[in-house]
Amino acid sequence: MYVYDEYDQRIVEDRVKQFRDQTRRYLAGELTGEEFRPLRLQNGLYIQRYAPMLRIAVPYGLLSSKQIRKLAQIARDYDKGYAHISTRQNVQFNWPDLEDVPDILAELATVQMHAIQTSGNCIRNTTTDQFAGVARDELVDPRPWCEIIRQWSTFHPEFAHLPRKFKIAVNGAVSDRAAIEVHDIGLEAVKNAAGELGFRVSVGGGLGRTPVVGSFINEFLPWQHLLSYLDAILRVYNRYGRRDNKFKARIKILVKALTPEVFAEKVEAEFVHLKDGPTTLTEAEVERVAKHFIDPNYESLEDQDEALARLDAEHPGFARWRARNVVLHKKPGYAAVTLSLKPTGTAPGDVTDKQLDAIADLADRYSFGEVRNSHNQNIILADVRQRDLFALWGELRELGFATPNIGLLTDIICCPGGDFCSLANAKSIPIAEAIQRRFDDLDYLFDLGEIDLNISGCMNACGHHHVGHIGILGVDKKGEEFYQVSLGGSASRDASLGQILGPSFAQDAMPDVIEKIINVYVEKRAEDERFIDTFRRIGIDPFKERVYAANH
């Protein structure tokens, strides 16, 4: 993983000193709340419903065991003993005291971490595939490119005050596990007929109040021009993006208003002045960054198919876990393991300080001292020897991480909702738990197969409900919490937005509503057909008829 040089470290430490003084001045009454607001946002600090929330940057979701132990210590010493994994692969603390935040940032700086650009109208954390560098379907490791973008975008003076927040995702594999089409900019690594590397560029994707699937405006951008082209896109957005209305300020609104074709023309016109300029990437620069992402010291192993099959036969629980939570690795004899943070009764994405310490220990013993956060709010050990899988499974069961539900209905993406967020219209976490309790039969979940269920507490869509196969949105009805359901969304390749099922439902009705939707799928699906494919084949009407039948 990327390691700070002396310059990087000094920048982060100087920022801590600045914010310490800014916080002191605010608490002393020398700065007003309005004056302090942009300063705290530049350091990842939000004021939520009950307490501040501090969002920690985790570039492209990659963490060392040393950093995880530091997060555990912060959760213990400054919070209520837990942290939360966000859908941008970052980490959030929901209960820090304002006067402690400078100390927390100082602690983070000792392990090369910070909260810079995790909030505000700037370029946020660049995200990618949680299996980057180890996936068998990978064309190129996207992590060096994410790091190049991070270095280019951090403290970029021209893009520090954009019309609105800005999100970039990079995919380097055949499958799109980075959801690039619902980002402000999505980058997909491709090779042309000559075998040269480049990027297919999507712009104008995003969720929130106006969900939009992005448009591809460049089918092959040579890698040398990546930053120059990103500069051009951001300059066009900075120049033409709406600043008079925050609900119309995202780049997706601009792209839609101009049309993707006209937006692309404006980008090309800007790109002409930037191409072959100072931001042109060289092989030496890419190599400088890429050397931080070389393979660990893998052993020469063979796949353990026969031995694992015997263990599957002897231990059905292990077989279920391996089927859902373990994926193939590019190196024979290795596997990538997802630790489920979605056991029933736990807020999706939450992890305690003791669990964080245990994860750090597991990473050191099983996975070269590194872990990844996924935008699905789980944690990954990416380099586990197959011969260690059974022992690891036993330890994960003890720690509560072995729920074999990855990709299934109860692997719910869920924002903190009204339990924490001051913007939320409704609670999200109780809905997630009620659905998990209704569908707690693992055999039935396995039979249902892949279903993405996403929950957001408001239209800001932090739970990505628009792209859930089943999406749930909390809405306010005259002071009462209700929930709107959408079907047919997908964040994968050829992304789609869900269609609203109809009028919203009371909280108590939600498990029944989901069960009726699932029953229609079970009755209508073809053999081995996924929920999303059944929906696309039969449409929304059969689901609507079943769910609202009792109301007519």
N, C-alpha and C positions, 0 to 999 in steps of 0.2 A: 504494500500500500504506500501511498505518497507520504514522504517524511519531510517535515519543514526544514528549510535551511535557516541560517541566522536571520536573514531578512524577513522571512515569513514570521518567525517567532517574535521579532521585535515589533512588527506591525500589530500582532494580536495583543502583546503585552501593553503597547501604547494605547490601544483601544480600551483595555481594561482600566488604565489610569484615567483616561478621559471620562469614561462613564462613571467611575467612582466619584470624581469631582462633580459631574453633572447631577448625580443622585444626591450628593451632599447638599448642593445648592438648592435642589428642589425640596428636600426635606426641611431645609432651613428657611424656606419661603422666599428664596432669592429668585427662583424660577416659578412661573405659573404652570398650571397643569397643561395649558395649551402650548407653552414653550417647551415643556418637558416631553410632550407626546412624541414628536418626531425623533427625539434623542433616544427614548426608550425603544421605539419601534426599530430603529437602526441596530438595536442590540437584542432583538427578539423578544421583547417584553410587552405582553398584552395585559390589559386590565379586564378580567373576566367577571363572571357573576359574583363569585365569593372571594376571589383572591387573584393576585397576578398569575399569569401563565408565562413560563419561560421556555422558548423553543430553541433547542440546541441543534446546530448544523451537523449533519452526518453526510459528508459528500458522497453522493451516489450509493449511500447506504452501507459503506464499509467501515468497520470498527475493529480495533485491536483489543485483545483481552485486557491490556492495561487501561485502555479507555473505558471499557465496560466496568471495570472495578471502580474507576473514578465516578462513573455515573451512579453506581450502587452506593458509594459513599455519600454523594450529594443527595441522593434520595433519602438516605438515613439521617443525615445531619441537617438538611435544610428543607426537606419536604415531609410528606406523610408516609415515607417508606415504599414508594413505588414510582415508576416512570411510565410513560405512554409512548408507543411507537405510532408515528403519524403516517398518513398516506403519501407523504413525500420522503419517506425513509428517514425522517428526522426523529428526534427524541424530545418529548415535552414533559415539563414538571408543572403540575397544576396548583401547587400550594406554597410557593416560596414567599417569604416576606420581602417586601420591596427593599428594605435596608440591607438585606443579605445578598441581593443579586450581584453587586460588584464582587463580593467574596466568592460567589459561585463561579463567576466568569474568570476570576483569578485562578481558582482551582482547575477549571477547564483548560486554561492556558498551559498548565504544567504537563498536560498530556496532548498538546497540539489540537485543542478543540476550542470552539467559540460559538457565538450566537449571531454572528454578523450576517446580514442579508437573509435572515429567516423570516423577516416581516418587512412591511413597507412597500412602496412602489418601486421595486428594483428587480433585478434578476435573481430569482430564488434558487434553491438547491437543485442542481441538475440531477435527474434521476435516470435509472437504467434497470436492466434485467437483474434480478437478484441472483441469477446463476451466471453472471458475466464472468468470462474467463474459464469456466468449467463445463459449459453446456455443449453437448455433442452436436447440436445443430447450429453452432456459432460460425459465422463467416469471419468475424474479427472481434477481438476483445474490445468492448466499448469503453472500458474504464479509463484508458489513457486519453481518449477523446473527451470524456466527461471532465477529467482533470484539466485538460487544456482549456476547456470552456470555463471551468471554475476560476482558473488563474486569470483568464481574459476578463471575466465579468466582475470579479471581486474588486470593489472600489473603483470601478470604471466611472470616471467623472461625468461622462456624457449620459450615462444611463442610471444615475443614482436617484433621479426623480422622474420616472416614467409616468405616463398617464395613469397606469395601474400596475399591480404586481405582474410578474412575467415568469413563465415556467417553460423549461426546456427538458426534453427527454431524448435519450439516445438508445437505439436498438442495434445490436450487432448480430442477431440470430435470424433463422428462418421464421420461427414463431415470434410474435410480438408480445413479450411479457412486460414491456415498458409502457404500453398504452400511448404510443407516440401520437396517435391521431386525435387525442383529446387534450393536447398541449398547445400552448401558444406557438411553439416551434417543436416539431418532431423531426428527428434525424434518423434515417435508416441507412446503415452501411450497405453498399452494393458494389458490384464489380462490373465493368463494361466488357464489351466483346474482346478487348485486348488484355483483359485481366487486371486492369488498373482499378485501384480503390477510389471510391467516391461516396457521396451521400445523396440520398433522395430526400428532398426537403418538403415538409408539410408546414403550413402556417394557419393560424386562425382557429385552432381547436380549443375547446374549453367547456367547462360545465357551468355551474352557477345559475344565475337568473335566466340567462339565455344560452342554453346548451347548443354547441355546434361541433360537428365533426370537421376536422381540418381539411384543407385542400392542398394537394401536392402542386407546388409551383416550380419545382426544379427536379427533373428526373435523374440527373447526374451532375453533381457538383464535385469537381476534383478536390481531393482532401487538402491540397495546398491552399485552397481559397476558402476553407471553412470559416475562419474568423472574419475574413473580409466580407463574406456574404452575410454572416450573422450581423456584422456592423451595419450593412446596408439595410437589412430588414428592420433593425432597431431604429435606425435613423428615420426611415419612412414612418414607422409607428410614432416615434417621438415628435415628428413634424406634423402629422395629420391626425393622430389619435385625439379623441375627445377629452377635454379637461374640464368641461363645464358640467358634466353629469357623470358621476362615478359608476352609475349603472350602465353607461354606454361607453366606458373608457377602455375596455379590454380590446386587444388587437382583433379578436374575432368579430367585433362589431364593425371595425374599420374595413376588414377584408370583405365582409358581407356587403357593406355599403358601397365599396368601390367595385366589387366583384373580384374574385381571385385573379382573373386575367389582368385587370388594370393594376391591381396591387403588385403583381409580378413584374409588370412593365416598369412601375416606379422603382421597385427594388433593383431591376437591371440597370436603370438609368443612374441610380446611386452607386451601384457596384462598379460601373465603368470607371469611376473616380478612385475607387479603392483597390481594384484588382492589381496585383503585382506590387502593392505598396508595402508599408512596414508590417502590416499584420499578416502578410503571406507566410504560411508555415513552411519550414524547411525540414528535411529529413533529420538533421541534427537536433532540432527542437523537439520533434516527435519522439526521437530516440531518447532524448534527455528525460522526457516524462515517462515513456514506456518502460524504461529500466526499473521503475518503481513497481511494475506489475508483472515481473517475470514469474514463472511458475515456481512454487516452493520445491523443496527437495523431495519430490515424489520417489517412492520405491518402485522397482520393477516388479509388478504384480500381475497376476492373471485374474480375470473375473471369477467370482466364487459362486457361479450359478448353481452347481449341484449341492454344495454345502448349504447355501441359503434356501434352496428348495426343500431340503430335509428339515431345516429349522422351521420353515413355513408349515410343513405337514405336522410337526410336533407341537407347534405353538400358533394356533389360529390368530391370536391377538397380534403376534409379531407379523404374521402374513398380512393382516389388514393394514397395520402401520406401514409396512414396507411398500404395500401397493399404493398408498395415498401420500406418504410423507417422504419417500425416498425416490430420487430421480437418477437417471444414468449420468455418468461423468465422462469427460473426454478421455481420461486416463483409465486403462484397464485396472480392475481391482479396487477402484475408488467409487464413491457415491456422494451426492449432495443430499443433506438431510434438513427438512424443514421442521422446526420446533413450533408446534401449534400454540399460539397465544389465545385460543378460542375455546377453552373448556367451558362447559355450561356453568354459569354462576360467576364468571369473571368478565369484566368489561373488556370487549375485544381490543387487543393491542396493549393491555396493561401488563406490567411485569414488576415484581417486587424487588427490593434491594437484595434480599437473600437469593432470589432466583437469578438476578444479574450476576452476583458473585459466582453462583454455581455455573452459569453459562460461560463465564470467563475461564473457570477451571476446565470445563468440557472442551472449550476451544483450544486451550493449551495442550490437553491430552489427546484430543481426537482430530483437530483441524488446523494445525500450524499457527495457533494463536490468533485466528481471525474469525469474525462472524459478519453476516450481512443482515440488514433490515430490509424487508420487502414492502412495497407499496400496498400489499395486502395485509399489512400489520402483523406479520410473523417474523421469526428470526431463523436464519439459515446457517448451518455448519456445512461449508461447501466442499471440504476435502477429507471426507471420512473413509478410512480403509474398509472395504466390504467385510473383511474378517472381524471388524470391531462393531459391526452394526447391532448384533444381538446384545452385546454388553452395553452399548450406548442406549439401546431401547429400554433396557432394565433401569438405567439411571434416569432416563427421561420420564418413565412412568412414576418414579418416586418424586420427581420434581413437578409433575403436572403438565409436562410438555408433549406427552405421547398420544394425545387425542388424534385418532386417525381420520381426520376430517378435512385435510387440505383439498381445496377445490370443490368441496361438497356444501350442502345447503347451510350447515351450521358454521362454516368458515366465513363468518359474516364480516364485511367491512362496515365499520360503524364509527361515526364521529362522536365526540364526548356529549354533544347535544345539550339539552336544557339543564342537565345536572351540573354543568360547568360553564357553558358558553353563554355570554350575555346577548348574543345575536340569535340564539335558537328560539324557534317557535314551540318546540316540543322536545320531550326527552327521547333519546335514542337507545340508551343502554337497556332500560327495562323491556323495550320491544325486542331487542336482540335476545335477551335472556328468555323471554316468554316463548319465542320461536324455537330457540335451542332446546328448551324443556319439552316442547310438543314433539320435536323430532329427535329424541334422544336414543332411538333404536338404531344402532350402528349398521346392522344388517340391512335395514330399510334404506338408510342413507346411501350405502354402497349400491343398492339396487337402483336408486334414483340417479346416481352418477353425477356428473359435473353440473353444478348450478351455482351461479354467482348471485348472492343476495347482499345488497348494499343499502345502508340506512343513513339518511341525513336528517338532522334536526331542523334545517331551514334551507332556503333556496341557495345559500352559498355553496351547497353541495360538497362539503368537506368529506362526506361519506360516499361520494361518487354514485349517488343513486341513479342518475340518468343512464349509466352504462352497466348497471346490474341486469342480469337476466331477469331478476325480480328486483325492483327498486322501491324503496319506501321513503317518503318525504313527510316530515312533520309539518303540519300547518296549524294556524290559529283560527278558530271559529268562535268569535265573540268571547274570547278569553278561555275557551276550552281547547285541549290538545286533541287534534285529529290527525289521521295519517292517509296520505294519498299513495296509491300503488301504481307503478308502471311496469310494463313487461316488454321484453325483447331487446334490452340494451346489451351492448358488448363493447369492451375496451380492447379487444384483441384485433388482429388484422381484419380489415374491412369493418371497422368499428361502426356501431349503430347506436342510436338513442332510443330509449324505451318509449313506448306509447302509453299514455295515461289510461288506466282501466276504466275509471269513472269517478263518481262522487267518493269522498274520503270516508274513513271509518274511525270509530272510537277505539281507544287503546285496547280495551278488553276484547274487541272483535278480531284483532290482528292475527292471532294464531289460527282461528277458524278460517279467516280469509286465505291465509297462505296454504292451509291444508286443502281447501277447495281448489285452489290453483294447481297444487301438486296432483290432486286426484284427476283433474282433467288431463294433465300431462301423462300420467300413468295409463289412462284409458286410451289416449289418442296416439301415443308414440309408436313409431315403427321399431323394429328390432335394433338394439344398440344405438338408438337415436337420442342425442342430447336434448335437454330442455330447450335450448336456444334454437336448435334445428327444427324441433317439433313446432315451436311457436312460429317460426318463419314459414313453415309449411301450411299450418292451419289458420294462422292469423289470430287476432285478439278476441273475436266474437264468441267462440266456445267458452273461453275463460270468463268473459263478461257475463254471459248467460248464466253460468253456474254460480258465480259469486253473488250476483244480484237477484237470483231467482226468488229468494224468500221475501224480497221487498216488493214483489209485484203480485 
